[in-house]
Amino acid sequence: MERQIKRIARILRIQFYIFWMLPALLVLLFEANLFGMGMFAEDGRMQYILETLGVLLVIAEVPLSLKLFNIMLKKMSAMENISDRLETYKTWSAVRLAMLETAAVLNIIIYYLTMNNIGGFCAVIALAASIFCFPSDSRLRTELQLSIEE
């Protein structure tokens, strides 16, 4: 069981690092001018639409991803089989990170398309929320209510 916990924690850490590499890579590509920066910088209507979309996405996805995971943790604690609990935990951790990744990446794109700070601020909010998702062996044990003997 200990080996399975360490394996799941390692997989989750890899997912977390990839989560941070994708926005960093996107920023590097935009800064290297490989994508069109400021395409909608002069179009006020499109800026409004994109920024509203980005803000609403962050307002919806950040609390939803954290709360949904918390609800699933309560359901997981009722599971008898520890292997099922670990696999469900891994799946829902990936879903939580994917939701935050969507908000972060979309808002980085919005920032570079509109060259307005709102997209950048929303991306930072989504990335900051991911700090609550950092995986570790002890956190996995605590959230799944596993003792060392199990």
N, CA, C and O atoms as a GROMACS GRO file, in nm:
protein
  600
    1MET      N    1   0.083  -0.120   0.000
    1MET     CA    2   0.000   0.000   0.000
    1MET      C    3   0.087   0.126   0.000
    1MET      O    4   0.056   0.225  -0.066
    2GLU      N    5   0.196   0.120   0.075
    2GLU     CA    6   0.286   0.236   0.083
    2GLU      C    7   0.342   0.269  -0.055
    2GLU      O    8   0.354   0.386  -0.092
    3ARG      N    9   0.376   0.166  -0.132
    3ARG     CA   10   0.429   0.188  -0.266
    3ARG      C   11   0.326   0.253  -0.356
    3ARG      O   12   0.359   0.340  -0.437
    4GLN      N   13   0.201   0.213  -0.342
    4GLN     CA   14   0.094   0.271  -0.423
    4GLN      C   15   0.072   0.418  -0.387
    4GLN      O   16   0.047   0.500  -0.475
    5ILE      N   17   0.079   0.451  -0.260
    5ILE     CA   18   0.065   0.591  -0.216
    5ILE      C   19   0.176   0.676  -0.274
    5ILE      O   20   0.151   0.785  -0.324
    6LYS      N   21   0.298   0.627  -0.268
    6LYS     CA   22   0.412   0.702  -0.323
    6LYS      C   23   0.400   0.717  -0.474
    6LYS      O   24   0.436   0.821  -0.529
    7ARG      N   25   0.351   0.613  -0.541
    7ARG     CA   26   0.334   0.619  -0.687
    7ARG      C   27   0.230   0.724  -0.725
    7ARG      O   28   0.252   0.804  -0.816
    8ILE      N   29   0.117   0.724  -0.655
    8ILE     CA   30   0.012   0.822  -0.682
    8ILE      C   31   0.063   0.963  -0.653
    8ILE      O   32   0.038   1.055  -0.731
    9ALA      N   33   0.133   0.980  -0.543
    9ALA     CA   34   0.187   1.113  -0.508
    9ALA      C   35   0.287   1.160  -0.614
    9ALA      O   36   0.290   1.278  -0.648
   10ARG      N   37   0.369   1.068  -0.666
   10ARG     CA   38   0.465   1.105  -0.770
   10ARG      C   39   0.393   1.147  -0.899
   10ARG      O   40   0.431   1.245  -0.963
   11ILE      N   41   0.290   1.073  -0.936
   11ILE     CA   42   0.211   1.107  -1.054
   11ILE      C   43   0.147   1.245  -1.038
   11ILE      O   44   0.147   1.326  -1.131
   12LEU      N   45   0.094   1.272  -0.921
   12LEU     CA   46   0.030   1.401  -0.896
   12LEU      C   47   0.131   1.515  -0.898
   12LEU      O   48   0.100   1.624  -0.946
   13ARG      N   49   0.252   1.491  -0.847
   13ARG     CA   50   0.356   1.596  -0.853
   13ARG      C   51   0.396   1.624  -0.998
   13ARG      O   52   0.415   1.740  -1.035
   14ILE      N   53   0.407   1.519  -1.079
   14ILE     CA   54   0.440   1.539  -1.221
   14ILE      C   55   0.329   1.621  -1.289
   14ILE      O   56   0.358   1.713  -1.365
   15GLN      N   57   0.204   1.587  -1.260
   15GLN     CA   58   0.092   1.665  -1.315
   15GLN      C   59   0.099   1.810  -1.270
   15GLN      O   60   0.072   1.901  -1.348
   16PHE      N   61   0.135   1.832  -1.145
   16PHE     CA   62   0.144   1.968  -1.092
   16PHE      C   63   0.254   2.047  -1.162
   16PHE      O   64   0.235   2.164  -1.197
   17TYR      N   65   0.370   1.985  -1.184
   17TYR     CA   66   0.479   2.054  -1.252
   17TYR      C   67   0.444   2.083  -1.398
   17TYR      O   68   0.479   2.189  -1.451
   18ILE      N   69   0.376   1.990  -1.463
   18ILE     CA   70   0.330   2.014  -1.600
   18ILE      C   71   0.229   2.128  -1.601
   18ILE      O   72   0.229   2.212  -1.691
   19PHE      N   73   0.143   2.131  -1.499
   19PHE     CA   74   0.047   2.240  -1.486
   19PHE      C   75   0.117   2.375  -1.488
   19PHE      O   76   0.067   2.469  -1.550
   20TRP      N   77   0.230   2.387  -1.422
   20TRP     CA   78   0.302   2.515  -1.418
   20TRP      C   79   0.387   2.538  -1.543
   20TRP      O   80   0.413   2.653  -1.579
   21MET      N   81   0.430   2.432  -1.610
   21MET     CA   82   0.513   2.448  -1.729
   21MET      C   83   0.432   2.498  -1.849
   21MET      O   84   0.484   2.575  -1.930
   22LEU      N   85   0.308   2.455  -1.862
   22LEU     CA   86   0.227   2.498  -1.977
   22LEU      C   87   0.206   2.649  -1.982
   22LEU      O   88   0.229   2.709  -2.086
   23PRO      N   89   0.162   2.714  -1.872
   23PRO     CA   90   0.150   2.860  -1.878
   23PRO      C   91   0.283   2.930  -1.900
   23PRO      O   92   0.290   3.030  -1.971
   24ALA      N   93   0.391   2.877  -1.839
   24ALA     CA   94   0.522   2.938  -1.859
   24ALA      C   95   0.565   2.927  -2.006
   24ALA      O   96   0.619   3.022  -2.062
   25LEU      N   97   0.541   2.813  -2.066
   25LEU     CA   98   0.573   2.794  -2.207
   25LEU      C   99   0.490   2.887  -2.295
   25LEU      O  100   0.541   2.944  -2.391
   26LEU      N  101   0.364   2.902  -2.262
   26LEU     CA  102   0.276   2.990  -2.339
   26LEU      C  103   0.324   3.135  -2.330
   26LEU      O  104   0.326   3.206  -2.431
   27VAL      N  105   0.363   3.178  -2.212
   27VAL     CA  106   0.415   3.314  -2.195
   27VAL      C  107   0.543   3.331  -2.276
   27VAL      O  108   0.561   3.434  -2.342
   28LEU      N  109   0.633   3.232  -2.271
   28LEU     CA  110   0.756   3.241  -2.349
   28LEU      C  111   0.728   3.251  -2.498
   28LEU      O  112   0.793   3.328  -2.569
   29LEU      N  113   0.632   3.174  -2.547
   29LEU     CA  114   0.599   3.179  -2.690
   29LEU      C  115   0.541   3.314  -2.729
   29LEU      O  116   0.573   3.368  -2.835
   30PHE      N  117   0.455   3.369  -2.644
   30PHE     CA  118   0.401   3.501  -2.674
   30PHE      C  119   0.510   3.608  -2.667
   30PHE      O  120   0.515   3.697  -2.752
   31GLU      N  121   0.596   3.599  -2.567
   31GLU     CA  122   0.702   3.699  -2.553
   31GLU      C  123   0.805   3.689  -2.665
   31GLU      O  124   0.869   3.788  -2.700
   32ALA      N  125   0.822   3.570  -2.721
   32ALA     CA  126   0.912   3.553  -2.835
   32ALA      C  127   0.845   3.597  -2.964
   32ALA      O  128   0.904   3.589  -3.072
   33ASN      N  129   0.722   3.643  -2.953
   33ASN     CA  130   0.644   3.695  -3.064
   33ASN      C  131   0.615   3.587  -3.169
   33ASN      O  132   0.609   3.616  -3.289
   34LEU      N  133   0.598   3.464  -3.124
   34LEU     CA  134   0.560   3.356  -3.214
   34LEU      C  135   0.410   3.354  -3.239
   34LEU      O  136   0.364   3.300  -3.340
   35PHE      N  137   0.335   3.413  -3.149
   35PHE     CA  138   0.191   3.428  -3.165
   35PHE      C  139   0.161   3.577  -3.177
   35PHE      O  140   0.240   3.661  -3.132
   36GLY      N  141   0.048   3.610  -3.236
   36GLY     CA  142   0.012   3.750  -3.254
   36GLY      C  143  -0.025   3.819  -3.123
   36GLY      O  144  -0.128   3.787  -3.063
   37MET      N  145   0.058   3.911  -3.081
   37MET     CA  146   0.028   3.987  -2.960
   37MET      C  147  -0.054   4.109  -2.996
   37MET      O  148  -0.030   4.173  -3.098
   38GLY      N  149  -0.150   4.141  -2.911
   38GLY     CA  150  -0.226   4.264  -2.927
   38GLY      C  151  -0.321   4.266  -3.046
   38GLY      O  152  -0.350   4.373  -3.098
   39MET      N  153  -0.369   4.150  -3.089
   39MET     CA  154  -0.458   4.146  -3.205
   39MET      C  155  -0.586   4.226  -3.181
   39MET      O  156  -0.642   4.284  -3.274
   40PHE      N  157  -0.632   4.228  -3.057
   40PHE     CA  158  -0.756   4.298  -3.025
   40PHE      C  159  -0.731   4.419  -2.935
   40PHE      O  160  -0.822   4.463  -2.863
   41ALA      N  161  -0.611   4.472  -2.938
   41ALA     CA  162  -0.577   4.585  -2.851
   41ALA      C  163  -0.656   4.711  -2.889
   41ALA      O  164  -0.681   4.795  -2.803
   42GLU      N  165  -0.694   4.724  -3.011
   42GLU     CA  166  -0.766   4.843  -3.056
   42GLU      C  167  -0.917   4.822  -3.064
   42GLU      O  168  -0.992   4.918  -3.078
   43ASP      N  169  -0.962   4.699  -3.056
   43ASP     CA  170  -1.103   4.666  -3.068
   43ASP      C  171  -1.167   4.657  -2.930
   43ASP      O  172  -1.158   4.554  -2.863
   44GLY      N  173  -1.231   4.765  -2.887
   44GLY     CA  174  -1.289   4.774  -2.754
   44GLY      C  175  -1.398   4.670  -2.728
   44GLY      O  176  -1.407   4.615  -2.619
   45ARG      N  177  -1.480   4.644  -2.828
   45ARG     CA  178  -1.588   4.548  -2.812
   45ARG      C  179  -1.534   4.406  -2.791
   45ARG      O  180  -1.582   4.334  -2.703
   46MET      N  181  -1.436   4.368  -2.870
   46MET     CA  182  -1.378   4.234  -2.854
   46MET      C  183  -1.302   4.224  -2.722
   46MET      O  184  -1.304   4.119  -2.657
   47GLN      N  185  -1.235   4.330  -2.681
   47GLN     CA  186  -1.168   4.331  -2.550
   47GLN      C  187  -1.269   4.305  -2.440
   47GLN      O  188  -1.245   4.224  -2.350
   48TYR      N  189  -1.381   4.374  -2.446
   48TYR     CA  190  -1.484   4.358  -2.344
   48TYR      C  191  -1.536   4.214  -2.339
   48TYR      O  192  -1.551   4.157  -2.231
   49ILE      N  193  -1.562   4.158  -2.455
   49ILE     CA  194  -1.613   4.020  -2.461
   49ILE      C  195  -1.511   3.922  -2.405
   49ILE      O  196  -1.545   3.838  -2.322
   50LEU      N  197  -1.385   3.932  -2.449
   50LEU     CA  198  -1.282   3.839  -2.404
   50LEU      C  199  -1.253   3.853  -2.255
   50LEU      O  200  -1.241   3.753  -2.184
   51GLU      N  201  -1.243   3.978  -2.208
   51GLU     CA  202  -1.214   3.999  -2.066
   51GLU      C  203  -1.330   3.953  -1.978
   51GLU      O  204  -1.307   3.897  -1.870
   52THR      N  205  -1.453   3.976  -2.023
   52THR     CA  206  -1.568   3.928  -1.946
   52THR      C  207  -1.568   3.777  -1.940
   52THR      O  208  -1.593   3.718  -1.835
   53LEU      N  209  -1.539   3.713  -2.053
   53LEU     CA  210  -1.529   3.568  -2.057
   53LEU      C  211  -1.422   3.518  -1.960
   53LEU      O  212  -1.445   3.423  -1.885
   54GLY      N  213  -1.306   3.580  -1.962
   54GLY     CA  214  -1.197   3.540  -1.874
   54GLY      C  215  -1.229   3.558  -1.727
   54GLY      O  216  -1.201   3.470  -1.646
   55VAL      N  217  -1.289   3.671  -1.693
   55VAL     CA  218  -1.325   3.698  -1.553
   55VAL      C  219  -1.431   3.599  -1.506
   55VAL      O  220  -1.420   3.543  -1.397
   56LEU      N  221  -1.533   3.578  -1.587
   56LEU     CA  222  -1.639   3.484  -1.548
   56LEU      C  223  -1.586   3.342  -1.534
   56LEU      O  224  -1.628   3.266  -1.446
   57LEU      N  225  -1.493   3.306  -1.621
   57LEU     CA  226  -1.434   3.173  -1.612
   57LEU      C  227  -1.358   3.155  -1.482
   57LEU      O  228  -1.370   3.050  -1.417
   58VAL      N  229  -1.281   3.254  -1.442
   58VAL     CA  230  -1.206   3.245  -1.316
   58VAL      C  231  -1.301   3.246  -1.197
   58VAL      O  232  -1.284   3.170  -1.102
   59ILE      N  233  -1.401   3.333  -1.202
   59ILE     CA  234  -1.498   3.340  -1.092
   59ILE      C  235  -1.569   3.207  -1.076
   59ILE      O  236  -1.600   3.167  -0.963
   60ALA      N  237  -1.596   3.138  -1.185
   60ALA     CA  238  -1.668   3.010  -1.177
   60ALA      C  239  -1.574   2.894  -1.146
   60ALA      O  240  -1.605   2.812  -1.059
   61GLU      N  241  -1.461   2.885  -1.215
   61GLU     CA  242  -1.379   2.764  -1.207
   61GLU      C  243  -1.293   2.754  -1.082
   61GLU      O  244  -1.273   2.643  -1.032
   62VAL      N  245  -1.241   2.864  -1.032
   62VAL     CA  246  -1.152   2.854  -0.916
   62VAL      C  247  -1.226   2.800  -0.794
   62VAL      O  248  -1.184   2.699  -0.738
   63PRO      N  249  -1.336   2.863  -0.750
   63PRO     CA  250  -1.405   2.805  -0.634
   63PRO      C  251  -1.466   2.668  -0.664
   63PRO      O  252  -1.469   2.580  -0.578
   64LEU      N  253  -1.516   2.651  -0.787
   64LEU     CA  254  -1.579   2.524  -0.823
   64LEU      C  255  -1.478   2.409  -0.818
   64LEU      O  256  -1.509   2.301  -0.767
   65SER      N  257  -1.359   2.431  -0.869
   65SER     CA  258  -1.259   2.324  -0.869
   65SER      C  259  -1.219   2.285  -0.727
   65SER      O  260  -1.204   2.166  -0.697
   66LEU      N  261  -1.203   2.383  -0.640
   66LEU     CA  262  -1.165   2.353  -0.502
   66LEU      C  263  -1.280   2.289  -0.425
   66LEU      O  264  -1.259   2.194  -0.349
   67LYS      N  265  -1.401   2.340  -0.442
   67LYS     CA  266  -1.517   2.288  -0.370
   67LYS      C  267  -1.556   2.149  -0.420
   67LYS      O  268  -1.590   2.061  -0.342
   68LEU      N  269  -1.552   2.131  -0.552
   68LEU     CA  270  -1.587   2.001  -0.610
   68LEU      C  271  -1.493   1.892  -0.558
   68LEU      O  272  -1.536   1.781  -0.529
   69PHE      N  273  -1.366   1.926  -0.548
   69PHE     CA  274  -1.269   1.829  -0.497
   69PHE      C  275  -1.299   1.797  -0.350
   69PHE      O  276  -1.289   1.682  -0.308
   70ASN      N  277  -1.336   1.899  -0.274
   70ASN     CA  278  -1.370   1.878  -0.134
   70ASN      C  279  -1.493   1.786  -0.120
   70ASN      O  280  -1.495   1.699  -0.033
   71ILE      N  281  -1.592   1.807  -0.203
   71ILE     CA  282  -1.711   1.720  -0.201
   71ILE      C  283  -1.673   1.577  -0.235
   71ILE      O  284  -1.721   1.482  -0.173
   72MET      N  285  -1.586   1.561  -0.334
   72MET     CA  286  -1.543   1.427  -0.373
   72MET      C  287  -1.460   1.361  -0.262
   72MET      O  288  -1.464   1.239  -0.246
   73LEU      N  289  -1.384   1.440  -0.187
   73LEU     CA  290  -1.309   1.383  -0.075
   73LEU      C  291  -1.403   1.320   0.028
   73LEU      O  292  -1.375   1.214   0.083
   74LYS      N  293  -1.515   1.388   0.053
   74LYS     CA  294  -1.612   1.334   0.148
   74LYS      C  295  -1.671   1.204   0.097
   74LYS      O  296  -1.692   1.110   0.174
   75LYS      N  297  -1.697   1.196  -0.034
   75LYS     CA  298  -1.749   1.072  -0.091
   75LYS      C  299  -1.643   0.962  -0.090
   75LYS      O  300  -1.675   0.845  -0.070
   76MET      N  301  -1.516   1.001  -0.110
   76MET     CA  302  -1.408   0.902  -0.110
   76MET      C  303  -1.387   0.842   0.028
   76MET      O  304  -1.350   0.726   0.040
   77SER      N  305  -1.411   0.920   0.132
   77SER     CA  306  -1.388   0.869   0.267
   77SER      C  307  -1.485   0.754   0.301
   77SER      O  308  -1.458   0.674   0.390
   78ALA      N  309  -1.596   0.748   0.229
   78ALA     CA  310  -1.692   0.639   0.252
   78ALA      C  311  -1.654   0.511   0.180
   78ALA      O  312  -1.710   0.405   0.207
   79MET      N  313  -1.558   0.520   0.088
   79MET     CA  314  -1.515   0.401   0.013
   79MET      C  315  -1.436   0.308   0.104
   79MET      O  316  -1.352   0.352   0.184
   80GLU      N  317  -1.464   0.180   0.092
   80GLU     CA  318  -1.395   0.080   0.174
   80GLU      C  319  -1.258   0.043   0.118
   80GLU      O  320  -1.161   0.031   0.193
   81ASN      N  321  -1.250   0.026  -0.012
   81ASN     CA  322  -1.127  -0.018  -0.076
   81ASN      C  323  -1.030   0.099  -0.089
   81ASN      O  324  -1.064   0.202  -0.149
   82ILE      N  325  -0.911   0.085  -0.034
   82ILE     CA  326  -0.812   0.192  -0.035
   82ILE      C  327  -0.761   0.217  -0.176
   82ILE      O  328  -0.735   0.332  -0.213
   83SER      N  329  -0.745   0.113  -0.254
   83SER     CA  330  -0.698   0.129  -0.393
   83SER      C  331  -0.797   0.212  -0.474
   83SER      O  332  -0.757   0.297  -0.553
   84ASP      N  333  -0.926   0.188  -0.453
   84ASP     CA  334  -1.028   0.269  -0.521
   84ASP      C  335  -1.021   0.414  -0.476
   84ASP      O  336  -1.036   0.505  -0.558
   85ARG      N  337  -1.000   0.434  -0.348
   85ARG     CA  338  -0.987   0.572  -0.295
   85ARG      C  339  -0.871   0.644  -0.360
   85ARG      O  340  -0.883   0.759  -0.400
   86LEU      N  341  -0.757   0.576  -0.371
   86LEU     CA  342  -0.638   0.637  -0.430
   86LEU      C  343  -0.658   0.670  -0.578
   86LEU      O  344  -0.620   0.778  -0.624
   87GLU      N  345  -0.718   0.579  -0.652
   87GLU     CA  346  -0.742   0.604  -0.794
   87GLU      C  347  -0.842   0.717  -0.815
   87GLU      O  348  -0.826   0.800  -0.904
   88THR      N  349  -0.946   0.720  -0.732
   88THR     CA  350  -1.044   0.828  -0.741
   88THR      C  351  -0.979   0.962  -0.704
   88THR      O  352  -1.007   1.065  -0.767
   89TYR      N  353  -0.895   0.960  -0.604
   89TYR     CA  354  -0.822   1.081  -0.563
   89TYR      C  355  -0.735   1.131  -0.678
   89TYR      O  356  -0.731   1.251  -0.706
   90LYS      N  357  -0.664   1.039  -0.743
   90LYS     CA  358  -0.578   1.077  -0.855
   90LYS      C  359  -0.660   1.139  -0.968
   90LYS      O  360  -0.621   1.241  -1.025
   91THR      N  361  -0.772   1.079  -0.999
   91THR     CA  362  -0.858   1.128  -1.107
   91THR      C  363  -0.911   1.268  -1.075
   91THR      O  364  -0.904   1.358  -1.159
   92TRP      N  365  -0.964   1.286  -0.955
   92TRP     CA  366  -1.022   1.416  -0.921
   92TRP      C  367  -0.916   1.524  -0.900
   92TRP      O  368  -0.945   1.642  -0.917
   93SER      N  369  -0.796   1.485  -0.862
   93SER     CA  370  -0.687   1.583  -0.856
   93SER      C  371  -0.654   1.633  -0.996
   93SER      O  372  -0.628   1.751  -1.016
   94ALA      N  373  -0.654   1.542  -1.092
   94ALA     CA  374  -0.629   1.580  -1.231
   94ALA      C  375  -0.740   1.669  -1.285
   94ALA      O  376  -0.713   1.764  -1.357
   95VAL      N  377  -0.864   1.639  -1.250
   95VAL     CA  378  -0.977   1.721  -1.293
   95VAL      C  379  -0.965   1.862  -1.235
   95VAL      O  380  -0.987   1.961  -1.304
   96ARG      N  381  -0.929   1.870  -1.107
   96ARG     CA  382  -0.914   2.000  -1.040
   96ARG      C  383  -0.804   2.082  -1.108
   96ARG      O  384  -0.824   2.201  -1.135
   97LEU      N  385  -0.690   2.020  -1.136
   97LEU     CA  386  -0.583   2.092  -1.203
   97LEU      C  387  -0.621   2.132  -1.346
   97LEU      O  388  -0.583   2.239  -1.393
   98ALA      N  389  -0.695   2.046  -1.414
   98ALA     CA  390  -0.738   2.078  -1.551
   98ALA      C  391  -0.831   2.199  -1.553
   98ALA      O  392  -0.824   2.282  -1.643
   99MET      N  393  -0.918   2.207  -1.453
   99MET     CA  394  -1.007   2.323  -1.446
   99MET      C  395  -0.928   2.451  -1.423
   99MET      O  396  -0.955   2.553  -1.486
  100LEU      N  397  -0.832   2.446  -1.333
  100LEU     CA  398  -0.750   2.564  -1.307
  100LEU      C  399  -0.661   2.597  -1.427
  100LEU      O  400  -0.637   2.714  -1.458
  101GLU      N  401  -0.613   2.494  -1.494
  101GLU     CA  402  -0.529   2.514  -1.613
  101GLU      C  403  -0.607   2.584  -1.725
  101GLU      O  404  -0.555   2.673  -1.792
  102THR      N  405  -0.731   2.543  -1.742
  102THR     CA  406  -0.815   2.606  -1.844
  102THR      C  407  -0.829   2.756  -1.817
  102THR      O  408  -0.814   2.838  -1.908
  103ALA      N  409  -0.858   2.790  -1.694
  103ALA     CA  410  -0.874   2.931  -1.659
  103ALA      C  411  -0.743   3.007  -1.676
  103ALA      O  412  -0.743   3.118  -1.728
  104ALA      N  413  -0.632   2.948  -1.634
  104ALA     CA  414  -0.503   3.016  -1.643
  104ALA      C  415  -0.460   3.036  -1.788
  104ALA      O  416  -0.422   3.147  -1.827
  105VAL      N  417  -0.466   2.931  -1.868
  105VAL     CA  418  -0.421   2.940  -2.007
  105VAL      C  419  -0.510   3.035  -2.088
  105VAL      O  420  -0.459   3.118  -2.164
  106LEU      N  421  -0.640   3.023  -2.072
  106LEU     CA  422  -0.729   3.111  -2.146
  106LEU      C  423  -0.704   3.258  -2.109
  106LEU      O  424  -0.705   3.344  -2.197
  107ASN      N  425  -0.682   3.286  -1.983
  107ASN     CA  426  -0.658   3.424  -1.944
  107ASN      C  427  -0.521   3.476  -1.986
  107ASN      O  428  -0.505   3.596  -2.008
  108ILE      N  429  -0.422   3.388  -1.996
  108ILE     CA  430  -0.294   3.430  -2.052
  108ILE      C  431  -0.311   3.468  -2.199
  108ILE      O  432  -0.258   3.569  -2.245
  109ILE      N  433  -0.386   3.387  -2.271
  109ILE     CA  434  -0.414   3.418  -2.412
  109ILE      C  435  -0.490   3.549  -2.424
  109ILE      O  436  -0.459   3.632  -2.509
  110ILE      N  437  -0.589   3.568  -2.339
  110ILE     CA  438  -0.667   3.693  -2.340
  110ILE      C  439  -0.577   3.811  -2.311
  110ILE      O  440  -0.588   3.916  -2.374
  111TYR      N  441  -0.488   3.795  -2.215
  111TYR     CA  442  -0.395   3.904  -2.182
  111TYR      C  443  -0.313   3.944  -2.304
  111TYR      O  444  -0.301   4.062  -2.335
  112TYR      N  445  -0.257   3.847  -2.372
  112TYR     CA  446  -0.171   3.879  -2.486
  112TYR      C  447  -0.250   3.925  -2.609
  112TYR      O  448  -0.196   4.000  -2.691
  113LEU      N  449  -0.373   3.882  -2.623
  113LEU     CA  450  -0.453   3.928  -2.736
  113LEU      C  451  -0.502   4.071  -2.717
  113LEU      O  452  -0.510   4.148  -2.812
  114THR      N  453  -0.536   4.104  -2.593
  114THR     CA  454  -0.591   4.237  -2.566
  114THR      C  455  -0.488   4.335  -2.513
  114THR      O  456  -0.509   4.456  -2.517
  115MET      N  457  -0.377   4.284  -2.463
  115MET     CA  458  -0.273   4.365  -2.398
  115MET      C  459  -0.331   4.450  -2.285
  115MET      O  460  -0.291   4.564  -2.264
  116ASN      N  461  -0.425   4.390  -2.213
  116ASN     CA  462  -0.488   4.455  -2.099
  116ASN      C  463  -0.463   4.369  -1.975
  116ASN      O  464  -0.465   4.246  -1.984
  117ASN      N  465  -0.440   4.431  -1.862
  117ASN     CA  466  -0.398   4.359  -1.742
  117ASN      C  467  -0.503   4.265  -1.683
  117ASN      O  468  -0.468   4.177  -1.604
  118ILE      N  469  -0.628   4.281  -1.719
  118ILE     CA  470  -0.732   4.198  -1.658
  118ILE      C  471  -0.707   4.050  -1.683
  118ILE      O  472  -0.722   3.969  -1.591
  119GLY      N  473  -0.671   4.013  -1.803
  119GLY     CA  474  -0.640   3.873  -1.832
  119GLY      C  475  -0.522   3.823  -1.751
  119GLY      O  476  -0.522   3.709  -1.704
  120GLY      N  477  -0.421   3.907  -1.734
  120GLY     CA  478  -0.305   3.869  -1.654
  120GLY      C  479  -0.341   3.848  -1.508
  120GLY      O  480  -0.297   3.751  -1.445
  121PHE      N  481  -0.422   3.938  -1.453
  121PHE     CA  482  -0.464   3.924  -1.314
  121PHE      C  483  -0.544   3.796  -1.293
  121PHE      O  484  -0.525   3.725  -1.194
  122CYS      N  485  -0.634   3.768  -1.385
  122CYS     CA  486  -0.716   3.646  -1.373
  122CYS      C  487  -0.629   3.521  -1.385
  122CYS      O  488  -0.654   3.423  -1.315
  123ALA      N  489  -0.529   3.524  -1.471
  123ALA     CA  490  -0.438   3.410  -1.483
  123ALA      C  491  -0.360   3.391  -1.353
  123ALA      O  492  -0.340   3.277  -1.309
  124VAL      N  493  -0.317   3.499  -1.292
  124VAL     CA  494  -0.245   3.489  -1.165
  124VAL      C  495  -0.336   3.432  -1.056
  124VAL      O  496  -0.290   3.353  -0.973
  125ILE      N  497  -0.462   3.470  -1.056
  125ILE     CA  498  -0.556   3.415  -0.957
  125ILE      C  499  -0.569   3.264  -0.975
  125ILE      O  500  -0.565   3.189  -0.877
  126ALA      N  501  -0.585   3.218  -1.098
  126ALA     CA  502  -0.597   3.075  -1.123
  126ALA      C  503  -0.469   3.000  -1.086
  126ALA      O  504  -0.475   2.891  -1.030
  127LEU      N  505  -0.355   3.060  -1.116
  127LEU     CA  506  -0.228   2.996  -1.082
  127LEU      C  507  -0.206   2.995  -0.930
  127LEU      O  508  -0.153   2.899  -0.875
  128ALA      N  509  -0.247   3.102  -0.864
  128ALA     CA  510  -0.233   3.108  -0.718
  128ALA      C  511  -0.323   3.004  -0.652
  128ALA      O  512  -0.285   2.948  -0.549
  129ALA      N  513  -0.439   2.980  -0.708
  129ALA     CA  514  -0.529   2.878  -0.651
  129ALA      C  515  -0.468   2.739  -0.660
  129ALA      O  516  -0.503   2.652  -0.580
  130SER      N  517  -0.378   2.718  -0.754
  130SER     CA  518  -0.317   2.587  -0.768
  130SER      C  519  -0.222   2.556  -0.653
  130SER      O  520  -0.186   2.440  -0.633
  131ILE      N  521  -0.181   2.657  -0.579
  131ILE     CA  522  -0.093   2.633  -0.464
  131ILE      C  523  -0.164   2.544  -0.362
  131ILE      O  524  -0.100   2.468  -0.290
  132PHE      N  525  -0.297   2.555  -0.356
  132PHE     CA  526  -0.374   2.470  -0.265
  132PHE      C  527  -0.381   2.326  -0.314
  132PHE      O  528  -0.433   2.239  -0.244
  133CYS      N  529  -0.328   2.300  -0.432
  133CYS     CA  530  -0.336   2.166  -0.491
  133CYS      C  531  -0.202   2.093  -0.490
  133CYS      O  532  -0.192   1.985  -0.547
  134PHE      N  533  -0.100   2.151  -0.427
  134PHE     CA  534   0.032   2.087  -0.431
  134PHE      C  535   0.026   1.950  -0.362
  134PHE      O  536  -0.011   1.941  -0.245
  135PRO      N  537   0.063   1.843  -0.434
  135PRO     CA  538   0.050   1.708  -0.378
  135PRO      C  539   0.174   1.667  -0.297
  135PRO      O  540   0.287   1.703  -0.331
  136SER      N  541   0.149   1.593  -0.193
  136SER     CA  542   0.257   1.532  -0.116
  136SER      C  543   0.202   1.403  -0.052
  136SER      O  544   0.081   1.382  -0.046
  137ASP      N  545   0.294   1.319  -0.006
  137ASP     CA  546   0.251   1.194   0.057
  137ASP      C  547   0.166   1.222   0.181
  137ASP      O  548   0.062   1.160   0.202
  138SER      N  549   0.213   1.316   0.262
  138SER     CA  550   0.140   1.344   0.387
  138SER      C  551   0.004   1.406   0.360
  138SER      O  552  -0.094   1.376   0.428
  139ARG      N  553  -0.003   1.493   0.260
  139ARG     CA  554  -0.132   1.554   0.226
  139ARG      C  555  -0.230   1.448   0.174
  139ARG      O  556  -0.348   1.450   0.207
  140LEU      N  557  -0.179   1.357   0.094
  140LEU     CA  558  -0.263   1.249   0.041
  140LEU      C  559  -0.318   1.165   0.155
  140LEU      O  560  -0.436   1.130   0.156
  141ARG      N  561  -0.232   1.132   0.250
  141ARG     CA  562  -0.276   1.054   0.366
  141ARG      C  563  -0.380   1.130   0.448
  141ARG      O  564  -0.480   1.073   0.491
  142THR      N  565  -0.356   1.257   0.469
  142THR     CA  566  -0.448   1.338   0.549
  142THR      C  567  -0.583   1.351   0.481
  142THR      O  568  -0.687   1.332   0.545
  143GLU      N  569  -0.583   1.384   0.352
  143GLU     CA  570  -0.709   1.406   0.283
  143GLU      C  571  -0.790   1.277   0.266
  143GLU      O  572  -0.913   1.280   0.266
  144LEU      N  573  -0.720   1.166   0.252
  144LEU     CA  574  -0.790   1.038   0.238
  144LEU      C  575  -0.809   0.966   0.371
  144LEU      O  576  -0.862   0.855   0.376
  145GLN      N  577  -0.764   1.029   0.478
  145GLN     CA  578  -0.777   0.973   0.613
  145GLN      C  579  -0.714   0.834   0.621
  145GLN      O  580  -0.774   0.739   0.670
  146LEU      N  581  -0.592   0.826   0.570
  146LEU     CA  582  -0.518   0.699   0.574
  146LEU      C  583  -0.415   0.706   0.686
  146LEU      O  584  -0.350   0.809   0.705
  147SER      N  585  -0.401   0.599   0.758
  147SER     CA  586  -0.295   0.593   0.858
  147SER      C  587  -0.174   0.526   0.795
  147SER      O  588  -0.185   0.465   0.689
  148ILE      N  589  -0.060   0.537   0.859
  148ILE     CA  590   0.063   0.479   0.804
  148ILE      C  591   0.054   0.327   0.798
  148ILE      O  592   0.113   0.265   0.710
  149GLU      N  593  -0.018   0.267   0.890
  149GLU     CA  594  -0.031   0.122   0.890
  149GLU      C  595  -0.105   0.070   0.769
  149GLU      O  596  -0.079  -0.041   0.722
  150GLU      N  597  -0.200   0.150   0.717
  150GLU     CA  598  -0.280   0.105   0.603
  150GLU      C  599  -0.190   0.104   0.485
  150GLU      O  600  -0.232   0.069   0.375
   0.00000   0.00000   0.00000
